[in-house]
């Protein structure tokens, strides 16, 4: 009897649970417990969304160079080379336009500059005013075209170098006023070694009246007596 009671004493007594200890854990705690990885297990970190491959057409430079693959580095290099080429072409074209505008319009030796000075002289010449009308009302324009705007009509001009290296400039245009109309011809020469042009002749022809010379007394110039230069159907001298 004593032995039985000793053995019974070795058996652990069943714990008596109180109502407080029998309460279940909250659902949030259960979710936290179930989602925790087991001890000793390893989980790889998320690499995030995959980026699109870099090509010469969609590269915006946001991806660092060190993160590009070999093919993507080649694509970026090709894109940058293309951009540099386009910039170089743009600079060349811009320089060409600036050079053209300066030599043809803004330069003191341009055809447009000589044309404007010639028109101003005609408007101030008393003989031209007498035949054409008041100076401010005298207009000038280039060759006749279908364009109604006189400013858009091209001015006939000719430039050439002679055998002695002298540069010749000839300009032909039309003038109109309240009293009449006429044609103007101008021949200028820049002799070799000189910086400025000199008038060979500059005259205005009004139908029914004598030729008005604003520069030079003989329009024949170096072509010789009786010789007339002709270009675009125009007699230049």
C-alpha positions in Angstrom: 0.0 0.0 0.0 2.8 2.3 0.7 4.5 1.4 -2.6 1.4 2.2 -4.5 1.1 5.6 -3.0 4.7 6.3 -3.8 4.2 5.4 -7.4 1.2 7.5 -7.5 3.2 10.3 -6.2 5.6 10.0 -9.1 2.8 10.6 -11.6 2.4 14.4 -12.2 -0.8 15.8 -11.1 -2.9 17.2 -14.0 -2.9 21.0 -13.9 -6.0 22.7 -13.1 -6.7 25.4 -15.7 -8.5 28.5 -14.7 -11.0 30.3 -17.0 -8.5 33.1 -17.5 -5.8 30.7 -18.9 -8.2 29.0 -21.2 -8.9 32.1 -23.2 -7.8 31.8 -26.8 -5.2 34.1 -28.4 -6.4 36.9 -30.6 -6.6 36.3 -34.4 -3.9 38.9 -35.0 -1.5 37.1 -32.7 -2.3 33.8 -34.4 -1.6 35.3 -37.8 1.7 36.7 -36.5 2.6 33.4 -35.1 1.8 31.4 -38.2 3.6 33.8 -40.6 6.8 33.8 -38.8 9.4 31.6 -40.5 10.6 28.5 -38.7 13.9 28.8 -36.9 16.8 28.0 -39.1 14.9 28.6 -42.4 16.2 31.2 -44.9 14.1 33.5 -47.1 15.4 35.4 -50.1 14.6 39.2 -50.2 12.2 40.4 -52.9 14.0 41.9 -55.9 11.1 44.3 -56.8 9.5 44.8 -60.2 11.7 44.0 -63.2 12.7 47.0 -65.3 12.4 47.0 -69.0 15.4 46.4 -71.2 17.4 49.5 -72.3 17.4 50.2 -76.0 18.7 53.2 -78.1 15.0 54.4 -78.4 13.8 54.2 -74.8 16.9 55.1 -72.7 16.2 58.1 -70.6 19.5 57.9 -68.6 17.8 57.1 -65.3 19.4 53.6 -64.9 23.0 54.0 -63.6 25.7 52.8 -66.0 26.9 50.2 -63.4 23.5 48.5 -63.5 23.4 48.0 -67.3 24.2 44.8 -69.1 26.7 44.6 -71.9 24.0 45.0 -74.6 22.4 47.9 -72.7 25.7 49.7 -72.4 26.1 49.3 -76.2 22.6 50.7 -76.7 23.3 53.7 -74.5 26.6 54.4 -76.3 24.9 54.2 -79.7 22.2 56.6 -78.5 24.7 59.2 -77.2 26.7 58.9 -80.4 23.6 59.6 -82.5 22.7 62.6 -80.3 26.2 64.0 -80.7 26.0 63.5 -84.5 22.7 65.3 -84.7 24.0 68.2 -82.6 27.0 68.5 -84.9 24.8 68.5 -88.0 22.6 71.2 -86.4 25.6 73.4 -85.6 26.9 73.1 -89.2 23.5 74.0 -90.7 23.1 76.9 -88.3 26.6 78.2 -89.2 25.7 77.9 -92.9 22.5 79.8 -92.5 24.3 82.6 -90.4 27.1 82.8 -93.0 24.5 83.0 -95.9 22.5 85.7 -94.1 25.6 87.8 -93.4 27.1 87.6 -96.8 23.9 88.0 -98.7 21.9 90.4 -96.5 23.8 92.0 -93.5 27.3 92.4 -94.9 28.1 95.9 -96.2 29.3 94.3 -99.4 26.2 92.1 -99.9 23.9 92.5 -103.0 21.0 93.5 -100.8 23.1 96.3 -99.1 24.2 97.7 -102.5 20.6 97.5 -103.7 19.2 99.4 -100.7 21.8 102.1 -101.0 21.1 102.4 -104.7 17.3 102.8 -104.1 18.0 105.5 -101.5 20.2 107.5 -103.9 17.4 107.3 -106.6 14.8 108.6 -104.1 17.1 111.6 -103.2 18.2 112.5 -106.7 16.3 115.5 -108.0 16.3 114.3 -111.6 14.7 111.0 -110.6 12.2 112.8 -108.5 11.2 115.0 -111.4 10.5 112.0 -113.7 9.2 109.5 -111.2 7.6 111.5 -108.4 8.2 112.3 -104.8 11.1 110.4 -103.3 9.2 108.7 -100.5 6.6 107.4 -103.1 9.3 105.8 -105.3 9.3 102.0 -105.0 11.8 99.4 -106.3 11.5 95.7 -107.0 13.2 92.9 -108.7 12.2 90.8 -111.7 8.5 90.4 -112.6 7.0 87.2 -111.2 3.5 85.8 -110.5 4.0 86.9 -106.8 2.0 90.0 -106.1 4.3 91.1 -103.3 7.1 93.3 -104.7 9.4 92.5 -101.9 9.4 88.8 -102.9 10.5 89.5 -106.4 14.1 88.5 -107.0 16.8 91.1 -107.8 18.8 90.3 -110.9 22.5 90.3 -110.1 25.7 89.0 -111.5 29.1 88.5 -109.8 32.3 87.4 -111.6 36.1 87.6 -111.5 37.9 88.9 -114.6 41.3 87.6 -115.8 43.1 90.2 -113.6 41.4 89.0 -110.4 39.0 92.0 -110.1 35.5 91.2 -108.7 32.6 92.6 -110.7 29.1 93.1 -109.4 26.1 94.0 -111.6 22.6 94.7 -110.3 19.4 95.3 -112.3 16.1 96.3 -110.8 12.9 98.3 -111.5 11.7 101.6 -110.1 8.2 103.1 -110.1 6.6 106.3 -108.9 3.4 108.4 -109.3 4.8 110.0 -112.4 6.4 107.1 -114.2 8.6 104.0 -114.1 12.0 103.0 -115.2 14.9 100.5 -114.8 18.1 100.9 -112.9 21.5 99.3 -113.7 24.6 99.3 -111.6 28.1 98.0 -112.2 30.6 98.0 -109.4 34.2 96.7 -109.3 36.4 95.6 -106.4 40.0 95.7 -107.8 42.4 93.2 -106.7 44.1 94.2 -103.4 41.3 96.6 -102.5 38.7 96.1 -99.8 35.9 98.3 -101.2 33.8 98.3 -104.4 33.9 101.3 -106.7 31.2 102.4 -109.1 31.8 101.7 -112.7 28.4 103.1 -113.6 25.0 103.6 -112.1 22.1 104.9 -114.2 18.3 105.0 -114.5 16.4 104.7 -117.7 12.9 106.2 -117.9 11.1 105.7 -121.2 10.9 108.9 -123.3 13.7 110.6 -121.4 17.4 110.8 -121.4 19.4 108.3 -119.3 20.1 109.6 -115.8 23.7 108.8 -114.6 24.1 108.8 -110.9 27.7 107.4 -111.2 30.0 107.3 -114.2 29.4 108.9 -117.6 29.8 105.8 -119.8 28.2 102.5 -119.0 30.4 100.6 -121.4 33.2 100.0 -118.9 35.9 97.5 -119.6 33.8 95.5 -122.1 35.0 97.8 -124.8 33.0 100.2 -127.0 29.8 98.9 -128.4 29.9 95.7 -126.4 27.0 94.8 -124.1 26.9 92.1 -121.4 23.8 90.1 -121.3 22.5 87.7 -118.6 19.0 86.4 -117.9 17.8 88.4 -120.9 19.0 91.7 -119.4 21.4 94.1 -121.0 23.8 95.0 -118.2 25.6 97.9 -120.0 
